[in-house]
Structure formats: C-alpha cells, structure tokens
C-alpha cells in the first residue's frame, strides 16, 4: 500500500497544562486564512488527520473521535490512543453520522480532511478548524505552528511549550553526537511495489524527515527539491543510479510488505548499485509517522542518532 498523503525513539506520556479559562472565546486562523472562534477550550475533539490526532493526545486530551484509528495505531506510535474514541471513518472521507455520534465541540483536521460538499454539514455539528497540512518551504515551522494552534484551541499552551522545548534540547544534543560520528551522505525513501514494479518516494531536505536530518547536520544524497507541499519526488529504480556511491540508503515501507526484500532482492540492477553491494541499506523509522507532529519528530531524532551515532 502506498502511504496516503491526504493530509503526511521515544514514546513519552502525554503531557498536561492548561492556560485558558473554560468558556473563553478562542480564535485561530485556519488554512484558508479565515478566523474560527470557539467557546473554548475545546474538550471534545474529533480529529480527522493523524498528525492532529497525535498532537491532541500529546497535549493531554483524548479525542472523542479519530479517523482511521487502526491505521493510526500502526503508522504513528508516538502516542498511545487512550480511552475508547469513536472511529469516524477514513481520513479525507469521514462519516458525518459517526462524527455527530461523537458529539464533539471541535472538529480538527487539514484542508483535505472534509470533501467540499460535506463541509456545511460538519459545521452544523461543531466548529471546524482545518489546518494547512504541509509546507515544503518551511516544513518544521509548519509542524510547530500546527501544534501551537492546536494547543491554543485546547488551552494547552504551557504543555505545548514544554514539548517543543524538549524537542529543541533533543535536537541540540543529537546534533553533537552525529557531528562526532562524521556520517556519510544518506538518502531516505518510501518504497512501494505495484506487481514487480518498484517505486521510490524520495524525501528531499524540504520534507519533514529530510528537514529533521538537515537540522541534525546530515547530508542528503538526494538533491532534488521535491514537491511544494511534502518535499517528495518519485524515482524509479534506474534513477537510483544517480546517487553517490557512498550513499547510505534508508528506506521505509508498508508494515505488511517489504519490497526491498520481497521484490528487489533478485533484481540485477538493484544488486549492482554501490550502496547495495556495500550493504549500506537500512529499514528506517518503522512506527514513526513521517508526517506527524513534534512527538513523531522526537522519534525521528532518536532514530537518526541510533543509525548514525549509535
């Protein structure tokens, strides 16, 4: 299964913190630039995208409804799902009836979370805040801004500051460890197969995992810019011959299948690549949602340290 980008370490306990009085009017700006005001802080939140699910739980609030709970629990292990939230359907295809059953006071997602013809119905249930999912011009700033906006809606600004300060400290320490190791250039790809055809979703420095690696001082052997949202670019097997010979190839795949082992192992072109012959290949980041929030970024930092300075 290719990872759907409908929206794109350590596992710490959720944190707490409350800086907003119940019933206070809270206004935030959504992805479209519109102001959305709620009677806050929000207590009963439905999350329609995994990054927002992770962020809400990381801030110490249990969502009353989550899109694709089972998928979230497989792909994003940065936080555990507490309680018994309603599964409100697929990301980008939420069930209006299930959202209503959850009885939320806030519906939180990204621009792509709600089909245009369903938005008015959702807004009759509860205020809707749809954030910008990604921005390749400033990927880490987007992660932080979305987290802080979510914290404002929940009245959890103090808790958010604690999480972000902890992440900054972790990045600073990891940067020193990796610098001391003087690692070779790396590249990171999501690998997926359609029959015998294998494709590689290359993560540029403008992707979230690419930007985290750059923060840590790692050099990306893939020098493309990627798309303007997620910083991604598709490669076929032939294109991998353009990578430097000393590249360390990190890859990520669907937990149910591994095209590198299942399809590529007997492919002559794959076997001829210098990093394959050198054994410089590593499955990387299982259970880390590469398009998640600060908690997933913390997992990424730890994973990079384990590979390059462990």
Residue frames relative to the residue before (quaternion, step in Angstrom):
aa qw qx qy qz dx dy dz
X 1.0000 0.0000 0.0000 0.0000 0.00 0.00 0.00
X 0.3513 -0.6970 0.5727 0.2505 3.59 -0.85 0.85
X 0.5015 -0.6577 0.4612 0.3213 3.55 -0.94 0.83
X 0.3424 -0.7544 0.5161 0.2175 3.64 -0.63 1.01
X 0.1781 -0.7832 0.5889 0.0899 3.55 -0.77 1.02
X 0.0940 0.8221 -0.5546 0.0885 3.53 0.66 1.06
X 0.7160 0.2939 -0.2638 0.5757 3.50 0.88 -0.34
X 0.0086 -0.6877 0.4885 0.5371 3.85 1.86 -3.64
X 0.5808 0.7289 -0.0632 0.3569 15.01 -10.95 3.05
X 0.6405 -0.5051 0.4234 0.3943 3.09 -1.28 -0.87
X 0.2043 -0.7410 0.6210 0.1535 3.51 -1.19 0.57
X 0.1071 -0.8310 0.5456 0.0187 3.52 -0.24 1.31
X 0.5890 -0.5474 0.4499 0.3886 3.50 -1.28 0.32
X 0.5821 -0.5512 0.4520 0.3913 3.54 -1.20 0.48
X 0.3448 -0.7458 0.5386 0.1867 3.54 -1.13 0.67
X 0.2878 -0.7541 0.5630 0.1776 3.55 -1.24 0.31
X 0.2379 0.7395 -0.6046 0.1761 3.52 -1.24 0.40
X 0.0056 -0.8224 0.5659 -0.0585 3.58 -0.80 0.90
X 0.0021 -0.8377 0.5443 -0.0439 3.54 -0.54 1.16
X 0.6910 0.4557 -0.2709 0.4914 3.59 1.23 0.20
X 0.4352 -0.7052 0.5020 0.2477 3.55 -0.94 0.91
X 0.5541 -0.6206 0.4394 0.3386 3.57 -0.98 0.85
X 0.7924 0.2973 -0.2331 0.4789 3.56 -0.97 0.90
X 0.4972 0.6521 -0.4350 0.3719 3.57 1.22 -0.15
X 0.4637 -0.6524 0.5161 0.3051 3.56 -1.07 0.70
X 0.0700 -0.7846 0.6161 0.0050 3.57 -0.83 1.04
X 0.0760 -0.8025 0.5918 0.0090 3.56 -0.78 1.04
X 0.0020 -0.7692 0.6388 -0.0174 3.55 -0.96 0.96
X 0.4167 -0.6801 0.5402 0.2682 3.54 -1.31 0.27
X 0.3149 -0.7708 0.5221 0.1845 3.57 -0.76 1.01
X 0.7606 -0.4014 0.2570 0.4407 3.56 -1.34 0.03
X 0.6888 0.4762 -0.2788 0.4703 3.57 1.13 -0.59
X 0.5712 -0.6144 0.3723 0.3971 3.58 1.28 0.03
X 0.5316 0.6251 -0.4073 0.4009 3.58 1.26 0.15
X 0.4270 -0.6760 0.5377 0.2674 3.55 -1.13 0.70
X 0.0811 -0.7709 0.6311 0.0298 3.55 -0.98 0.93
X 0.1179 -0.8056 0.5799 0.0303 3.58 -0.73 1.09
X 0.0719 -0.7846 0.6154 0.0208 3.53 -0.97 0.95
X 0.4570 -0.5980 0.5632 0.3410 3.53 -1.33 0.28
X 0.0096 0.8799 -0.4716 0.0578 3.51 0.12 1.31
X 0.5679 -0.0593 -0.7764 -0.2668 1.34 -2.46 -0.05
X 0.5783 -0.5891 0.4342 0.3605 3.54 -1.19 0.58
X 0.1786 -0.7970 0.5723 0.0734 3.54 -0.98 0.90
X 0.7692 0.2655 -0.1244 0.5678 3.56 1.11 -0.75
X 0.0399 0.8491 -0.5163 0.1041 3.54 0.10 1.35
X 0.1786 -0.7167 0.6618 0.1280 3.53 -1.13 0.81
X 0.1462 -0.7939 0.5866 0.0654 3.57 -0.80 1.02
X 0.2379 -0.8193 0.5158 0.0777 3.53 -0.79 1.11
X 0.7465 0.2483 -0.1868 0.5884 3.60 1.27 -0.02
X 0.6106 -0.6245 0.3486 0.3401 3.57 -1.04 0.83
X 0.6142 0.5391 -0.3765 0.4363 3.62 0.95 -0.68
X 0.6729 0.4790 -0.2976 0.4787 3.57 0.98 -0.81
X 0.5973 0.5393 -0.3640 0.4689 3.60 1.06 -0.62
X 0.6560 0.5070 -0.3053 0.4684 3.56 0.90 -0.94
X 0.6843 0.5036 -0.2987 0.4346 3.58 0.83 -0.98
X 0.6563 0.5139 -0.3226 0.4484 3.59 0.89 -0.91
X 0.6760 0.4750 -0.2962 0.4792 3.60 0.91 -0.90
X 0.6340 0.5375 -0.3328 0.4454 3.60 0.98 -0.80
X 0.6923 0.4556 -0.2684 0.4910 3.56 1.16 -0.57
X 0.6207 -0.6171 0.3157 0.3664 3.55 1.25 0.28
X 0.6026 0.5247 -0.3696 0.4743 3.58 1.23 0.37
X 0.3103 -0.7431 0.5635 0.1842 3.58 -0.93 0.89
X 0.3844 -0.7193 0.5174 0.2590 3.62 -0.58 1.02
X 0.4011 -0.6939 0.5368 0.2636 3.57 -1.12 0.66
X 0.7832 0.0868 -0.0709 0.6116 3.57 1.28 -0.27
X 0.0611 -0.7918 0.6077 -0.0069 3.57 -1.02 0.87
X 0.4011 -0.6888 0.5465 0.2570 3.57 -1.02 0.79
X 0.8601 -0.0354 -0.0149 0.5086 3.55 -0.93 1.02
X 0.0726 -0.8433 0.5325 0.0120 3.56 0.57 1.18
X 0.6641 0.5137 -0.3218 0.4376 3.60 0.84 -0.94
X 0.6480 0.5099 -0.3195 0.4669 3.58 0.96 -0.82
X 0.6306 0.5396 -0.3330 0.4476 3.56 0.96 -0.85
X 0.6899 0.4998 -0.2869 0.4382 3.56 0.87 -0.94
X 0.6484 0.4883 -0.3179 0.4900 3.60 1.20 -0.44
X 0.7863 0.3807 -0.1775 0.4532 3.55 0.77 -1.08
X 0.7903 0.2272 -0.1183 0.5566 3.61 1.09 -0.56
X 0.0203 -0.8288 0.5577 -0.0405 3.56 -0.25 1.32
X 0.3489 0.7644 -0.4838 0.2446 3.58 1.23 0.28
X 0.7791 0.0869 -0.0453 0.6192 3.57 1.17 -0.62
X 0.4114 -0.6659 0.5556 0.2806 3.54 -1.26 0.42
X 0.4268 -0.6780 0.5304 0.2773 3.57 -1.14 0.63
X 0.1933 -0.7987 0.5570 0.1198 3.60 -0.46 1.13
X 0.7966 0.3479 -0.2148 0.4454 3.54 -1.31 0.22
X 0.5022 -0.6327 0.5043 0.3053 3.53 -1.25 -0.52
X 0.0058 -0.8418 0.5395 -0.0140 3.60 0.55 1.15
X 0.5471 -0.5934 0.4816 0.3415 3.54 -1.28 0.48
X 0.3327 -0.6894 0.5967 0.2409 3.57 -1.03 0.77
X 0.1824 -0.8368 0.5123 0.0627 3.57 -0.43 1.23
X 0.7235 -0.4461 0.2468 0.4654 3.59 1.14 0.51
X 0.7394 -0.4214 0.2976 0.4326 3.52 -1.31 -0.25
X 0.5594 -0.5367 0.4945 0.3931 3.51 -1.27 0.43
X 0.8154 0.1889 -0.2021 0.5085 3.55 -1.02 0.95
X 0.7603 0.2081 -0.1771 0.5892 3.60 1.28 -0.08
X 0.0847 0.8328 -0.5437 0.0603 3.61 0.69 0.99
X 0.4562 -0.6535 0.5349 0.2804 3.52 -1.26 0.56
X 0.4138 -0.7185 0.5017 0.2465 3.56 -0.63 1.13
X 0.6498 0.5193 -0.3264 0.4489 3.59 0.94 -0.83
X 0.6697 0.4914 -0.3094 0.4630 3.60 0.94 -0.84
X 0.6170 0.5256 -0.3474 0.4715 3.57 1.03 -0.73
X 0.6571 0.5023 -0.3125 0.4672 3.60 0.93 -0.85
X 0.6296 0.5460 -0.3316 0.4423 3.60 1.01 -0.80
X 0.6453 0.5303 -0.3181 0.4485 3.59 1.10 -0.68
X 0.2504 -0.8167 0.4863 0.1838 3.58 1.30 -0.31
X 0.1428 0.8344 -0.5211 0.1084 3.62 0.73 1.01
X 0.2988 -0.6895 0.6059 0.2611 3.52 -1.37 0.17
X 0.7619 0.1385 -0.1409 0.6168 3.59 1.33 0.17
X 0.1374 -0.7419 0.6508 0.0844 3.55 -1.08 0.84
X 0.0497 -0.8387 0.5394 -0.0562 3.55 -0.48 1.26
X 0.2310 0.7661 -0.5753 0.1696 3.56 -0.85 0.97
X 0.5324 -0.5727 0.4817 0.3957 3.52 -1.17 -0.67
X 0.7665 -0.4069 0.2304 0.4402 3.54 -1.28 0.27
X 0.7294 0.4421 -0.2390 0.4641 3.56 1.00 -0.83
X 0.4778 0.7338 -0.4071 0.2597 3.60 1.24 -0.13
X 0.8020 0.2219 -0.0942 0.5465 3.58 1.01 -0.76
X 0.4472 -0.6736 0.5111 0.2918 3.61 -0.75 0.97
X 0.6215 -0.5985 0.3552 0.3596 3.57 -0.98 0.88
X 0.7081 0.4706 -0.2812 0.4451 3.59 0.94 -0.84
X 0.6758 0.4708 -0.2988 0.4820 3.61 1.27 -0.07
X 0.4765 0.7159 -0.4271 0.2792 3.58 1.22 -0.33
X 0.6570 0.5214 -0.3251 0.4367 3.59 0.87 -0.90
X 0.6449 0.5095 -0.3243 0.4684 3.59 1.02 -0.76
X 0.6342 0.5206 -0.3334 0.4643 3.58 1.00 -0.78
X 0.6725 0.5124 -0.3041 0.4390 3.58 0.91 -0.88
X 0.5922 0.5461 -0.3709 0.4620 3.61 1.22 -0.32
X 0.6370 0.5312 -0.3212 0.4571 3.59 1.21 -0.50
X 0.7620 -0.1890 0.1970 0.5872 3.58 0.88 -1.04
X 0.6413 -0.4797 0.3962 0.4491 3.59 -1.22 0.22
X 0.2209 -0.7734 0.5864 0.0960 3.55 -1.06 0.87
X 0.0291 -0.7653 0.6428 0.0122 3.56 -0.91 0.96
X 0.0470 -0.7911 0.6095 -0.0214 3.56 -0.63 1.21
X 0.2227 -0.8059 0.5434 0.0757 3.54 -0.59 1.22
X 0.5554 -0.5586 0.4804 0.3857 3.56 -1.29 0.21
X 0.4219 -0.7585 0.4339 0.2417 3.57 -0.55 1.14
X 0.8190 -0.0609 0.1128 0.5593 3.58 0.83 -0.93
X 0.0318 -0.7700 0.6372 0.0141 3.52 -1.28 0.48
X 0.2958 -0.8035 0.4897 0.1646 3.56 -0.21 1.26
X 0.5842 0.5704 -0.3955 0.4206 3.62 1.15 -0.26
X 0.7908 0.0187 -0.0049 0.6117 3.59 1.19 -0.44
X 0.0703 -0.8744 0.4767 0.0559 3.60 0.65 1.10
X 0.7048 0.4525 -0.2861 0.4655 3.58 0.89 -0.85
X 0.5987 0.5419 -0.3631 0.4648 3.59 1.09 -0.59
X 0.6312 0.5296 -0.3355 0.4567 3.59 1.03 -0.75
X 0.6269 0.5290 -0.3347 0.4639 3.59 0.97 -0.83
X 0.6907 0.4783 -0.2799 0.4646 3.57 0.83 -0.99
X 0.6638 0.5108 -0.3189 0.4436 3.60 0.89 -0.89
X 0.6510 0.5029 -0.3232 0.4679 3.59 0.94 -0.81
X 0.6387 0.5243 -0.3254 0.4596 3.58 1.02 -0.81
X 0.6836 0.4825 -0.2875 0.4662 3.57 0.92 -0.88
X 0.6205 0.5218 -0.3463 0.4720 3.59 1.05 -0.67
X 0.6371 0.5153 -0.3191 0.4761 3.56 0.99 -0.83
X 0.6454 0.5190 -0.3206 0.4597 3.58 0.96 -0.84
X 0.6240 0.5316 -0.3413 0.4599 3.59 1.00 -0.75
X 0.6631 0.5086 -0.3058 0.4561 3.59 0.91 -0.89
X 0.7355 0.4067 -0.2182 0.4960 3.57 1.10 -0.73
X 0.4256 -0.6945 0.4697 0.3404 3.59 1.24 -0.22
X 0.5230 0.6500 -0.3816 0.3980 3.56 1.14 0.66
X 0.1633 0.8309 -0.5198 0.1125 3.58 1.03 0.71
X 0.6438 0.5209 -0.3388 0.4466 3.60 0.93 -0.79
X 0.6539 0.5087 -0.3104 0.4661 3.56 0.96 -0.84
X 0.6370 0.5275 -0.3292 0.4557 3.59 1.00 -0.79
X 0.6430 0.5227 -0.3276 0.4540 3.58 0.94 -0.86
X 0.6397 0.5264 -0.3313 0.4516 3.57 1.01 -0.78
X 0.6538 0.5060 -0.3149 0.4662 3.59 0.93 -0.84
X 0.7004 0.4710 -0.2799 0.4574 3.59 0.83 -0.96
X 0.6206 0.5212 -0.3468 0.4721 3.60 1.04 -0.68
X 0.6455 0.5194 -0.3180 0.4609 3.57 0.98 -0.81
X 0.6386 0.5173 -0.3196 0.4716 3.57 1.03 -0.78
X 0.6485 0.5174 -0.3245 0.4544 3.59 0.91 -0.86
X 0.6490 0.5132 -0.3142 0.4656 3.58 0.95 -0.85
X 0.6545 0.5210 -0.3069 0.4539 3.55 0.99 -0.88
X 0.6428 0.5153 -0.3228 0.4658 3.59 0.98 -0.84
X 0.6492 0.5241 -0.3254 0.4450 3.58 0.91 -0.86
X 0.6814 0.4774 -0.2934 0.4708 3.59 0.91 -0.85
X 0.6573 0.5141 -0.3094 0.4560 3.57 0.98 -0.87
X 0.6078 0.5678 -0.3503 0.4306 3.56 1.03 -0.77
X 0.6556 0.5040 -0.3112 0.4683 3.59 0.96 -0.80
X 0.6544 0.5188 -0.3150 0.4510 3.57 0.95 -0.87
X 0.6929 0.4721 -0.2845 0.4649 3.57 0.89 -0.92
X 0.6137 0.5422 -0.3580 0.4485 3.60 0.98 -0.72
X 0.6577 0.5179 -0.3098 0.4508 3.58 0.98 -0.81
X 0.6780 0.5017 -0.2874 0.4538 3.59 1.17 -0.60
X 0.2132 -0.8168 0.5066 0.1751 3.63 1.25 -0.36
X 0.0704 0.8565 -0.5090 0.0493 3.62 0.71 1.00
X 0.5462 -0.5862 0.4905 0.3426 3.55 -1.29 0.47
X 0.6545 -0.4795 0.3780 0.4459 3.61 -1.24 0.23
X 0.2072 -0.7670 0.5983 0.1037 3.53 -1.14 0.67
X 0.0431 -0.7397 0.6521 0.1602 3.52 -1.36 -0.05
X 0.1943 -0.7843 0.5836 0.0810 3.55 -1.14 0.66
X 0.0299 0.8117 -0.5780 0.0779 3.56 -0.81 1.05
X 0.3293 -0.6532 0.6314 0.2574 3.50 -1.28 0.53
X 0.1670 -0.8097 0.5603 0.0506 3.57 -0.67 1.13
X 0.0988 0.7935 -0.5947 0.0829 3.56 -0.85 0.97
X 0.2666 -0.7807 0.5546 0.1090 3.54 -1.16 0.71
X 0.0948 -0.7228 0.6801 0.0776 3.49 -1.26 0.69
X 0.7734 -0.0993 0.0047 0.6260 3.53 0.01 1.34
X 0.7783 -0.2654 0.2245 0.5229 3.56 -0.77 -1.05
X 0.5620 0.5992 -0.3839 0.4216 3.58 1.29 -0.05
X 0.1018 -0.8054 0.5835 0.0238 3.57 -0.61 1.15
X 0.1051 -0.7901 0.6030 0.0316 3.55 -0.95 0.95
X 0.2617 -0.7643 0.5787 0.1120 3.52 -1.23 0.61
X 0.1898 -0.7599 0.6114 0.1128 3.57 -0.72 1.04
X 0.2038 -0.8246 0.5216 0.0800 3.55 -0.11 1.35
X 0.2667 -0.7698 0.5652 0.1295 3.56 -0.96 0.95
X 0.2704 -0.7807 0.5502 0.1212 3.55 -0.50 1.25
X 0.6901 -0.4281 0.3607 0.4588 3.55 -1.30 0.02
X 0.6631 0.5158 -0.2999 0.4521 3.60 1.18 -0.51
X 0.5347 0.5623 -0.4333 0.4584 3.60 1.25 0.15
X 0.6519 -0.5074 0.3641 0.4302 3.60 -1.20 0.27
X 0.7084 0.4208 -0.3060 0.4769 3.67 0.70 -0.86
X 0.6209 0.5359 -0.3441 0.4570 3.59 1.12 -0.60
X 0.6631 0.5018 -0.3007 0.4670 3.55 1.00 -0.82
X 0.6172 0.5208 -0.3484 0.4758 3.59 1.04 -0.69
X 0.6525 0.5119 -0.3168 0.4603 3.58 0.92 -0.90
X 0.6457 0.5168 -0.3225 0.4605 3.59 0.96 -0.84
X 0.6151 0.5443 -0.3391 0.4586 3.58 1.04 -0.80
X 0.7041 0.4655 -0.2577 0.4704 3.56 1.06 -0.76
X 0.5809 -0.6170 0.3621 0.3882 3.58 1.29 -0.05
X 0.4643 0.6719 -0.4542 0.3559 3.59 1.24 0.22
X 0.3357 -0.7332 0.5603 0.1891 3.57 -1.17 0.66
X 0.3014 -0.7649 0.5478 0.1551 3.55 -0.71 1.13
X 0.3632 -0.7440 0.5210 0.2077 3.60 -0.69 1.07
X 0.6291 0.4636 -0.3310 0.5289 3.58 1.24 -0.39
X 0.1481 -0.8472 0.5089 0.0366 3.58 -0.42 1.21
X 0.4182 0.6993 -0.4810 0.3237 3.60 1.23 0.17
X 0.5411 -0.6403 0.4489 0.3093 3.54 -1.29 0.43
X 0.3366 -0.7303 0.5245 0.2798 3.58 1.07 -0.64
X 0.6621 -0.4944 0.3646 0.4293 3.56 -1.28 0.02
X 0.6353 -0.5989 0.3544 0.3349 3.55 -1.25 0.42
X 0.6467 0.4810 -0.3416 0.4835 3.60 1.22 -0.07
X 0.8494 0.1827 -0.0424 0.4933 3.55 0.51 -1.24
X 0.4231 -0.7141 0.4676 0.3041 3.61 1.21 -0.20
X 0.4936 0.6629 -0.4113 0.3843 3.57 1.11 0.71
X 0.0207 -0.7776 0.6282 0.0155 3.57 -1.22 0.58
X 0.3868 -0.7374 0.5072 0.2223 3.56 -0.93 0.88
X 0.1051 -0.7577 0.6433 0.0320 3.52 -1.06 0.92
X 0.2613 -0.6840 0.6356 0.2447 3.50 -1.31 0.39
X 0.7417 -0.4182 0.2704 0.4492 3.55 -1.29 0.11
X 0.6222 0.5592 -0.3413 0.4286 3.59 0.98 -0.83
X 0.6540 0.5415 -0.3194 0.4208 3.59 0.97 -0.84
X 0.5793 0.6012 -0.3829 0.3954 3.60 1.11 -0.49
X 0.5504 0.6123 -0.4031 0.3995 3.59 1.20 -0.36
X 0.5947 0.5821 -0.3595 0.4221 3.62 1.24 -0.31
X 0.5651 0.6168 -0.3923 0.3825 3.59 1.19 -0.33
X 0.5838 -0.5852 0.4173 0.3776 3.61 -1.06 0.63
X 0.6155 -0.5987 0.3750 0.3495 3.54 -1.11 0.72
X 0.7307 0.4321 -0.2500 0.4658 3.61 1.05 -0.70
X 0.3233 0.7696 -0.4918 0.2475 3.58 1.25 0.37
X 0.2407 -0.7025 0.6448 0.1809 3.53 -1.15 0.70
X 0.2227 -0.8245 0.5149 0.0739 3.55 -0.45 1.27
X 0.0827 -0.7772 0.6238 0.0082 3.56 -0.57 1.23
X 0.0143 0.8172 -0.5762 0.0093 3.55 -0.92 0.79
X 0.2485 -0.7334 0.6270 0.0847 3.46 -1.38 0.57
X 0.0249 0.8160 -0.5750 0.0535 3.60 -0.92 0.79
X 0.6744 -0.4513 0.3844 0.4402 3.53 -1.33 0.19
X 0.5171 -0.6653 0.4309 0.3230 3.61 -0.84 0.90
X 0.6629 0.5265 -0.3123 0.4311 3.60 1.15 -0.50
X 0.8049 0.0932 -0.0573 0.5832 3.59 1.17 -0.27
X 0.1766 -0.7695 0.6056 0.0998 3.55 -1.19 0.54
X 0.2834 -0.8020 0.4972 0.1710 3.61 -0.09 1.25
X 0.5832 0.5783 -0.3895 0.4169 3.59 1.09 -0.57
X 0.7290 0.3942 -0.2288 0.5108 3.56 0.95 -0.86
X 0.7413 0.4620 -0.2346 0.4266 3.57 0.90 -0.97
X 0.8008 0.2743 -0.1213 0.5183 3.61 1.02 -0.76
X 0.7608 0.4363 -0.2270 0.4234 3.56 0.77 -1.04
X 0.5154 0.6950 -0.4123 0.2852 3.58 1.11 -0.57
X 0.7628 0.3326 -0.1879 0.5218 3.59 1.09 -0.66
X 0.4891 0.6690 -0.4322 0.3554 3.60 1.24 0.21
X 0.4390 -0.7308 0.4483 0.2687 3.65 -0.57 1.08
X 0.6521 0.5097 -0.3356 0.4498 3.62 0.93 -0.81
X 0.6301 0.5220 -0.3250 0.4742 3.58 0.95 -0.85
X 0.6972 0.4931 -0.2788 0.4394 3.57 0.85 -1.00
X 0.6629 0.5160 -0.3077 0.4467 3.58 1.20 -0.48
X 0.5048 0.6600 -0.4333 0.3491 3.60 1.21 -0.29
X 0.5702 -0.6408 0.3828 0.3431 3.61 -0.86 0.91
X 0.6966 0.4639 -0.3026 0.4562 3.62 0.87 -0.85
X 0.5964 0.5289 -0.3722 0.4755 3.59 1.17 -0.41
X 0.6734 0.4914 -0.3011 0.4630 3.55 0.90 -0.92
X 0.6833 0.4729 -0.2833 0.4789 3.58 1.13 -0.65
X 0.4423 -0.7019 0.4518 0.3281 3.59 1.25 -0.20
X 0.4466 0.6986 -0.4443 0.3393 3.58 1.25 0.43
X 0.4388 0.6576 -0.4683 0.3946 3.54 0.81 1.09
X 0.0638 0.8116 -0.5761 0.0727 3.55 -0.88 0.85
X 0.3887 -0.6627 0.5845 0.2608 3.55 -0.99 0.88
X 0.0714 -0.8415 0.5325 -0.0570 3.54 -0.68 1.10
X 0.8751 0.2257 -0.1225 0.4101 3.51 -1.13 0.73
X 0.2496 0.7787 -0.5410 0.1965 3.60 1.08 0.51
X 0.8074 0.2235 -0.1890 0.5122 3.59 -0.81 1.00
X 0.6126 0.4987 -0.3657 0.4922 3.57 1.28 0.05
X 0.2999 -0.7419 0.5706 0.1844 3.58 -0.74 1.04
X 0.3441 -0.8029 0.4554 0.1722 3.53 -0.24 1.34
X 0.7306 0.3612 -0.2087 0.5405 3.57 1.27 -0.30
X 0.4061 0.7429 -0.4361 0.3049 3.54 1.22 0.60
X 0.6864 -0.4862 0.3699 0.3944 3.53 -1.28 -0.49
X 0.8086 -0.2773 0.1871 0.4841 3.59 -1.22 -0.35
X 0.6278 0.5325 -0.3578 0.4409 3.61 0.99 -0.63
X 0.6501 0.4836 -0.3145 0.4947 3.58 1.03 -0.74
X 0.6130 0.5368 -0.3487 0.4632 3.59 1.07 -0.69
X 0.6121 0.5401 -0.3466 0.4620 3.58 1.05 -0.72
X 0.6364 0.5164 -0.3224 0.4737 3.57 1.03 -0.82
X 0.6375 0.5367 -0.3235 0.4482 3.56 1.01 -0.82
X 0.6258 0.5349 -0.3338 0.4591 3.57 0.94 -0.88
X 0.6762 0.4941 -0.2911 0.4625 3.58 0.85 -0.97
X 0.6607 0.5124 -0.3108 0.4521 3.58 0.99 -0.83
X 0.6392 0.5088 -0.3319 0.4716 3.60 0.96 -0.76
X 0.6393 0.5147 -0.3317 0.4652 3.58 0.94 -0.82
X 0.6480 0.5294 -0.3279 0.4386 3.59 0.91 -0.86
X 0.6941 0.4716 -0.2757 0.4689 3.60 1.00 -0.82
X 0.8230 0.3142 -0.1280 0.4556 3.55 0.72 -1.08
X 0.8049 0.2002 -0.1137 0.5470 3.61 1.14 -0.37
X 0.4278 0.7280 -0.4467 0.2958 3.55 1.26 0.24
